[in-house]
Amino acid sequence: MSQLQTLLNAHIEYELSQWKGQNLKDNLKIEIESLYDTLVEMSIEDFVDKKTITELAKIYLTSREIGKEEESLALAISEATYRLISSNQDQLTSLSTKAIFDEAMNMGMSMKELRKDVIHTVINSPVYTKMISSVLYNAIADFAGGENAFAKNVPVASSLLKMGQDFLGNIPGMQAGIEKNLTAFIQSNLQNSLKQSEKLLNQELDSKTSKELTDEIWRFLNTKKISDLQHYANTDDFKKIFAIVKLEWEHIKTSPLLLQILDTNLDVILSRYKGKKIKELLALYKIEKKDITENITKIAESYISNPQIQTHLTNRLKLRLEGFYNSSEAKKIIG
């Protein structure tokens, strides 16, 4: 064996020994901490390259498609989560606390403009108008033809109502005509009542009413278990949801809005932390050195110690070092 080959083998063995056992852990810690110490001294504008990030985002956002494998994986994860939820007998309210729920509801209720828009949209919806008209018509019909307080308390009222009903009912097409005209009359005269209802709702949703509503919703949630959520959707629904998500993604990725949002957000970050070093930024978010270095060391160690990774590492070291030891420069040095 030549002197060069002997030296090559010794060098390979030495390098490999640095990536095994305790040496692996020690060297990883040294290298990661060294890299950390270098990076934290960089300023945020040197670390965040806006041009590179936006170019990569443009490539992935505009060209990336949701393929069958991605869809299948998302569906499998959803079904697994669905099965887990279906077997969970904990109370639904265990996912939060009353204090957190109250705070969230109060925040929603305090959005007055949004609340007014939602109430206005619902109250003025044609569907809502038809529903209220139907309720009023049935109430009038029940009053006129049913066993009601008016008929019981006013002498001969019951007989008069019954006679009028029989008379009108015996005229061909009269019953259908009355229903149609009465419903039309209610709908045409309902607008003032709806406006009053909208005004009343906006006035009444004060802090006291909001608290009553919040408490009522919490009491309802408290009667439910996590497993009850399974009744609101099933695995077929997930497939339909993913189909819609896929169509929406194909549509929205062609919009410039996503890239505009990314560009604006990067501007905010770079402007907010301009001139600050990475270590100052980490301090603001209360992230310590050990939070990063120890976790990365632990993860990297588990991967590098894997037998397959060790084999790959051996092959790469041999390939890189053989190139040097077989070079004319190395042969001249060894001489």
C-alpha positions as CSV (number, residue, x, y, z in Angstrom):
1,M,0.0,0.0,0.0
2,S,1.4,3.4,-1.0
3,Q,2.1,6.1,1.5
4,L,-0.6,8.2,-0.1
5,Q,-3.2,5.4,0.2
6,T,-2.2,4.9,3.9
7,L,-2.6,8.5,4.6
8,L,-5.9,8.6,2.8
9,N,-7.3,5.7,4.8
10,A,-6.1,7.3,8.1
11,H,-7.7,10.6,7.1
12,I,-11.0,9.0,6.2
13,E,-11.1,7.1,9.5
14,Y,-10.3,10.2,11.5
15,E,-13.1,12.2,9.8
16,L,-15.6,9.4,10.3
17,S,-14.7,9.1,14.0
18,Q,-15.7,12.7,14.4
19,W,-19.2,11.9,13.4
20,K,-19.9,8.9,15.7
21,G,-20.8,8.5,19.4
22,Q,-19.8,11.3,21.8
23,N,-17.6,13.0,19.1
24,L,-20.7,13.5,17.0
25,K,-22.6,15.2,19.8
26,D,-19.6,17.4,20.8
27,N,-18.7,18.4,17.2
28,L,-22.3,19.2,16.3
29,K,-22.6,21.4,19.4
30,I,-19.4,23.2,18.5
31,E,-20.3,23.7,14.9
32,I,-23.9,24.8,15.5
33,E,-23.0,27.2,18.3
34,S,-20.2,28.6,16.0
35,L,-22.7,29.2,13.2
36,Y,-25.2,30.7,15.6
37,D,-22.6,33.1,17.0
38,T,-21.8,34.2,13.5
39,L,-25.4,34.6,12.3
40,V,-26.6,36.6,15.4
41,E,-24.1,39.3,14.6
42,M,-25.7,39.9,11.2
43,S,-28.2,42.6,10.7
44,I,-31.8,41.7,9.7
45,E,-31.4,43.3,6.3
46,D,-28.3,41.2,5.5
47,F,-30.0,38.0,6.8
48,V,-33.4,38.5,5.0
49,D,-32.8,38.8,1.3
50,K,-36.1,40.2,0.0
51,K,-35.3,39.6,-3.7
52,T,-34.5,35.9,-3.2
53,I,-37.5,35.2,-1.0
54,T,-40.0,36.9,-3.4
55,E,-38.5,35.1,-6.4
56,L,-38.8,31.7,-4.7
57,A,-42.3,32.5,-3.5
58,K,-43.3,33.6,-7.1
59,I,-42.0,30.3,-8.4
60,Y,-43.8,28.1,-5.8
61,L,-47.0,30.2,-5.5
62,T,-47.7,30.6,-9.2
63,S,-46.5,27.2,-10.6
64,R,-47.2,24.8,-7.7
65,E,-50.3,22.6,-8.2
66,I,-52.1,20.5,-5.6
67,G,-51.5,17.0,-7.0
68,K,-53.2,13.7,-6.3
69,E,-50.6,12.7,-3.7
70,E,-51.0,15.9,-1.7
71,E,-54.7,15.6,-1.8
72,S,-54.6,12.0,-0.8
73,L,-52.3,12.7,2.1
74,A,-54.4,15.6,3.4
75,L,-57.5,13.4,3.2
76,A,-55.7,10.6,5.1
77,I,-54.7,13.1,7.8
78,S,-58.2,14.5,8.0
79,E,-59.8,11.0,8.3
80,A,-57.3,10.0,11.1
81,T,-58.1,13.2,13.0
82,Y,-61.9,12.5,12.4
83,R,-61.5,9.1,13.9
84,L,-59.6,10.5,16.9
85,I,-62.3,13.1,17.5
86,S,-65.0,10.5,17.2
87,S,-63.7,8.5,20.1
88,N,-62.9,11.5,22.4
89,Q,-65.5,11.7,25.2
90,D,-64.1,14.9,26.8
91,Q,-66.4,17.9,27.1
92,L,-66.2,20.3,24.1
93,T,-65.5,23.2,26.6
94,S,-62.3,21.4,27.7
95,L,-60.7,22.9,24.6
96,S,-61.0,26.3,26.1
97,T,-61.8,28.1,29.3
98,K,-64.8,30.3,30.1
99,A,-62.5,33.3,30.5
100,I,-60.9,32.8,27.1
101,F,-64.2,32.2,25.4
102,D,-65.7,35.3,26.9
103,E,-62.7,37.4,25.7
104,A,-63.1,36.0,22.2
105,M,-66.8,36.7,22.1
106,N,-66.4,40.2,23.5
107,M,-63.8,40.9,20.8
108,G,-66.3,39.8,18.1
109,M,-69.1,41.7,19.6
110,S,-67.0,44.9,19.8
111,M,-66.6,44.9,16.0
112,K,-69.6,47.2,15.6
113,E,-69.3,47.9,11.9
114,L,-68.9,44.2,11.1
115,R,-71.8,43.4,13.4
116,K,-74.0,46.0,11.8
117,D,-73.2,44.7,8.3
118,V,-74.0,41.1,9.2
119,I,-77.3,42.1,10.8
120,H,-78.2,44.3,7.9
121,T,-77.4,41.5,5.4
122,V,-79.4,38.9,7.2
123,I,-82.5,41.1,8.0
124,N,-82.7,42.4,4.4
125,S,-82.2,39.0,2.8
126,P,-85.1,37.9,0.6
127,V,-84.9,34.4,2.2
128,Y,-85.3,36.0,5.6
129,T,-88.2,38.1,4.4
130,K,-90.0,35.0,3.0
131,M,-89.4,33.1,6.2
132,I,-90.9,35.9,8.4
133,S,-93.8,36.2,6.0
134,S,-94.5,32.5,6.2
135,V,-94.3,32.6,10.0
136,L,-96.8,35.5,10.2
137,Y,-99.1,34.0,7.6
138,N,-99.3,30.7,9.6
139,A,-99.8,32.6,12.8
140,I,-102.8,34.5,11.3
141,A,-104.2,31.3,9.8
142,D,-103.9,29.5,13.1
143,F,-105.5,32.4,14.9
144,A,-108.4,32.5,12.5
145,G,-109.0,28.8,12.3
146,G,-107.6,27.3,15.5
147,E,-108.6,27.1,19.2
148,N,-107.4,30.5,20.3
149,A,-108.0,32.9,23.2
150,F,-109.9,35.3,21.1
151,A,-112.4,32.7,20.0
152,K,-112.8,31.4,23.5
153,N,-113.3,34.7,25.3
154,V,-115.5,36.7,22.8
155,P,-119.1,35.4,22.5
156,V,-120.0,34.0,19.0
157,A,-116.5,34.8,17.8
158,S,-115.8,31.1,17.2
159,S,-119.0,30.6,15.3
160,L,-118.4,33.7,13.1
161,L,-114.8,32.6,12.3
162,K,-115.9,29.1,11.5
163,M,-118.7,30.4,9.3
164,G,-116.4,32.7,7.5
165,Q,-113.9,29.9,7.0
166,D,-116.5,27.6,5.6
167,F,-117.9,30.2,3.3
168,L,-114.5,31.2,1.9
169,G,-113.3,27.7,1.6
170,N,-116.3,26.7,-0.5
171,I,-115.6,29.3,-3.2
172,P,-113.4,27.7,-5.9
173,G,-109.8,29.0,-5.8
174,M,-110.7,31.4,-2.9
175,Q,-108.5,29.6,-0.4
176,A,-105.4,29.7,-2.6
177,G,-106.1,33.3,-3.6
178,I,-106.4,34.4,0.1
179,E,-103.1,32.7,0.9
180,K,-101.4,34.3,-2.1
181,N,-102.8,37.7,-1.5
182,L,-102.2,37.7,2.3
183,T,-98.6,36.5,1.9
184,A,-98.0,39.2,-0.7
185,F,-99.6,41.8,1.5
186,I,-97.4,40.7,4.5
187,Q,-94.2,40.8,2.4
188,S,-94.9,44.2,0.9
189,N,-95.7,45.7,4.3
190,L,-92.9,43.9,6.2
191,Q,-90.1,46.4,5.3
192,N,-90.9,48.9,8.1
193,S,-91.0,46.1,10.6
194,L,-87.7,44.7,9.4
195,K,-86.1,48.1,9.7
196,Q,-87.3,48.4,13.2
197,S,-86.0,44.9,14.0
198,E,-82.6,45.8,12.6
199,K,-82.5,49.0,14.6
200,L,-83.6,47.1,17.7
201,L,-80.9,44.5,17.3
202,N,-78.2,47.0,16.9
203,Q,-79.3,48.9,20.0
204,E,-79.9,45.8,22.2
205,L,-76.6,44.1,21.5
206,D,-75.0,46.0,24.3
207,S,-72.6,44.6,26.9
208,K,-75.3,43.1,29.0
209,T,-77.1,41.4,26.1
210,S,-73.7,40.3,24.7
211,K,-72.8,38.6,28.0
212,E,-76.2,36.9,28.1
213,L,-75.7,35.6,24.6
214,T,-72.1,34.5,25.4
215,D,-73.3,32.6,28.5
216,E,-76.0,30.9,26.6
217,I,-73.7,29.7,23.9
218,W,-71.2,28.5,26.5
219,R,-74.0,26.5,28.2
220,F,-74.9,25.0,24.9
221,L,-71.2,24.0,24.2
222,N,-71.0,22.6,27.7
223,T,-73.6,20.0,26.9
224,K,-71.5,18.7,24.0
225,K,-68.6,16.3,23.9
226,I,-65.7,16.5,21.4
227,S,-67.0,13.3,19.8
228,D,-70.3,15.2,18.9
229,L,-68.3,17.2,16.3
230,Q,-68.3,14.1,14.1
231,H,-72.0,14.7,13.4
232,Y,-71.3,17.9,11.5
233,A,-69.2,16.3,8.8
234,N,-68.0,13.0,7.5
235,T,-65.2,11.7,5.3
236,D,-67.3,12.3,2.1
237,D,-67.6,15.9,3.2
238,F,-63.8,16.1,3.4
239,K,-63.5,15.0,-0.2
240,K,-65.9,17.8,-1.3
241,I,-64.1,20.4,0.8
242,F,-60.7,19.4,-0.7
243,A,-62.1,19.6,-4.2
244,I,-63.3,23.2,-3.5
245,V,-59.9,24.1,-1.9
246,K,-58.1,22.8,-4.9
247,L,-60.3,24.8,-7.3
248,E,-59.8,27.9,-5.1
249,W,-56.1,27.5,-5.0
250,E,-55.9,27.2,-8.8
251,H,-57.9,30.4,-9.1
252,I,-56.2,32.6,-6.4
253,K,-52.6,31.7,-7.2
254,T,-53.0,33.6,-10.5
255,S,-53.9,36.7,-8.5
256,P,-51.1,39.2,-7.8
257,L,-52.6,39.6,-4.3
258,L,-50.5,36.8,-2.7
259,L,-47.2,38.2,-3.9
260,Q,-48.3,41.7,-2.9
261,I,-49.1,40.6,0.6
262,L,-45.7,38.8,0.9
263,D,-43.9,41.9,-0.5
264,T,-45.7,44.2,1.9
265,N,-45.1,42.0,4.9
266,L,-41.4,41.7,4.1
267,D,-41.3,45.5,3.9
268,V,-42.9,45.8,7.3
269,I,-40.4,43.4,8.8
270,L,-37.3,45.0,7.2
271,S,-38.5,48.5,8.1
272,R,-39.5,47.5,11.7
273,Y,-36.1,45.9,12.5
274,K,-33.8,47.9,10.2
275,G,-30.3,48.2,11.7
276,K,-31.0,45.6,14.4
277,K,-28.8,42.5,14.7
278,I,-30.3,39.0,14.8
279,K,-29.4,38.7,18.5
280,E,-31.4,41.8,19.3
281,L,-34.4,40.4,17.4
282,L,-34.2,37.1,19.3
283,A,-34.0,39.0,22.6
284,L,-37.2,40.8,21.7
285,Y,-39.0,37.5,21.3
286,K,-37.3,36.0,24.4
287,I,-35.5,33.3,22.4
288,E,-32.3,32.2,24.0
289,K,-29.2,30.6,22.4
290,K,-29.9,27.2,24.0
291,D,-33.4,27.2,22.6
292,I,-32.0,27.0,19.1
293,T,-28.6,25.3,19.4
294,E,-29.7,22.5,21.8
295,N,-32.8,21.6,19.8
296,I,-30.9,21.6,16.4
297,T,-28.1,19.6,17.9
298,K,-30.5,17.0,19.2
299,I,-32.4,16.7,15.9
300,A,-29.2,16.6,13.8
301,E,-27.6,14.0,16.0
302,S,-30.5,11.6,15.6
303,Y,-30.3,11.9,11.8
304,I,-26.5,11.7,11.4
305,S,-26.3,8.7,13.7
306,N,-28.7,6.8,11.5
307,P,-26.8,3.8,9.9
308,Q,-27.9,4.7,6.4
309,I,-26.7,8.3,6.9
310,Q,-23.4,7.0,8.3
311,T,-22.9,4.9,5.1
312,H,-23.7,7.9,2.9
313,L,-21.3,10.0,4.9
314,T,-18.5,7.4,4.5
315,N,-19.0,7.3,0.8
316,R,-19.0,11.1,0.5
317,L,-15.8,11.4,2.5
318,K,-14.0,8.8,0.4
319,L,-15.1,10.5,-2.8
320,R,-14.0,14.0,-1.7
321,L,-10.7,12.9,0.0
322,E,-9.7,10.5,-2.7
323,G,-9.9,13.4,-5.2
324,F,-7.3,15.3,-3.2
325,Y,-4.9,12.5,-2.3
326,N,-4.9,11.3,-5.9
327,S,-4.1,14.8,-7.2
328,S,-0.8,15.8,-8.6
329,E,-0.4,18.4,-5.9
330,A,-0.7,15.8,-3.1
331,K,1.7,13.5,-4.8
332,K,4.3,16.3,-5.1
333,I,3.9,17.1,-1.4
334,I,4.2,13.5,-0.2
335,G,7.1,13.1,-2.8
